Amino acid sequence: MKVLVDTSIWSWVLRRKNRPVNAETASELASLANDGMVAIIGPIRQEILSGIREHDQFERLRDYLRGFPDTELTSRDHEEAASLSNECRQNGIQGSGTDFLICAIAIKNDYSIFTTDEDFTYFAKVLPIVLHQP
């Protein structure tokens, strides 16, 4: 099973300057990458690359991420993400559009989701998503 790696993991491992990297998280991401199990979508790529002040750092990170091809997104994926958002809202759970797109892609492609974002634990109570555990 491929693993859709959320922005929180990428950021924790690749962008944290002032905080120590969680060794277990970094090791798990490296293991998944080495095994060809990492999945990414364009909106996650955009989030990772947004807000980088130094152009050289942006280019290094961009070039590194190019080693992971995007899972293709379609209009139906966005529609399904909206439907999942509506389903969660009916159960008192809110999230971002990108979070529900991640859920839609994970469900469609039978991916697990690797994240530190606690919102996904709430989504998992309503949606048929699998959270990756290192």
N, C-alpha and C positions, 0 to 999 in steps of 0.2 A: 504494500500500500504506500503510495506517495504521501508526502506530508506537505501541506500548504503552510509555509512559514510566514507568520504574521509580522508586521512592522515592528512590534514590540521586541521580538527576538532579534531581528536584524539590527535594530538600533542598539540593543543591549550589548551585542557582540561587536559591532563594527563602528559605532559612533560615540560611545561613552568615553569622555576624556577624564572626567573628574571622579568617576565612580569605578570601583573594581568590577571587572567582568566576572560574572558567575561562571566558574570553571566548568560546572556540569552542563550548563546551557551551551557554552562555547564548544565543548567537546561533542555534545549531541548534534549541534548544527554541523560541525566538521564531519562527523560520522555520516550523517544523512547526505551531505554534499558528496563525500567520497563514494558513497554507495549509489549515487544518482537518484536519490529519493526526494530531493527538494523540488517543490512546486512553488511558483510565484505567479502573480497576476500584475498587470500593468499598474493598477491603482496602488498596490503595495510598493512597487518599484518607485512610483512617483513620491509616495510618502517618505520613503527612505532617503531619497535624493533631495527632498525639499528642505530648505533652511540651512544648507551648508554654505558657510560664508567664504571659505577659501576655494578658489577655482581648482587648484591642484588636487585638493582633497576630494572635491566633487568628481573630477575626472578619474581619479584612482578608484573611487567607490563605484562610479558608473561602469568603468571597464571591468571591475570584478563581478558586478551583478550581471553583466552581459553573458557571463558563463552559464547563466540559468535562464533558459528560454521561457517566455510567458506562456501560461495556459491561455488559450484563446477564449475571448469573451464574445458573447452574442447578445442581441437584443433580448432574447428569451431569458438569458442569465440575469439581466437587469430587471426584467419583469418578475422573475422568480424571487430575486432579492427583495423587491417591493412587497411581494406576497408574504415572504417570511417576516419582513418587518411588521406588516399588518397583523400577522398571526401572533407575534410576540407582544405587540402593543395591546392586543385584546386580552393578553394575560398579564398586563401591567409591566412589561419589560421593554425598555427602549434601548436603541443602539444607533450607531452611525450607518449611513448608506454603505460605506466600504465594508463595515463589519458584516452586514447582511449579504453583501456580494461575496465575501469570503465564505460564508455559510452556504450560499447557493452553489458556488463552484465546488466546495468540498462535498456536498451531497451529490451533485451531478456526477462527479468524477470518482467518487468513493475515496476521497482523500481524508486523512485526519488533519487536524489543525494544531500547530505548535505555536503557542502564544503564552504571554504572561498577563494578558488583558483579562481581568476577572469577569468582564461582561459576558465572555463566552461560556462561563460556567452557568450563568442564568439562561443564555440561549439554549444550552444543552438540555435544560429542563423541559423545553417546549419543542425544540427542533431535533431531528435525527442526525446530529453531528457527533463526531468522535473527536475528543481532545487527545492530542499526542502527549504521552507521558514518557519522559526520558528514562 
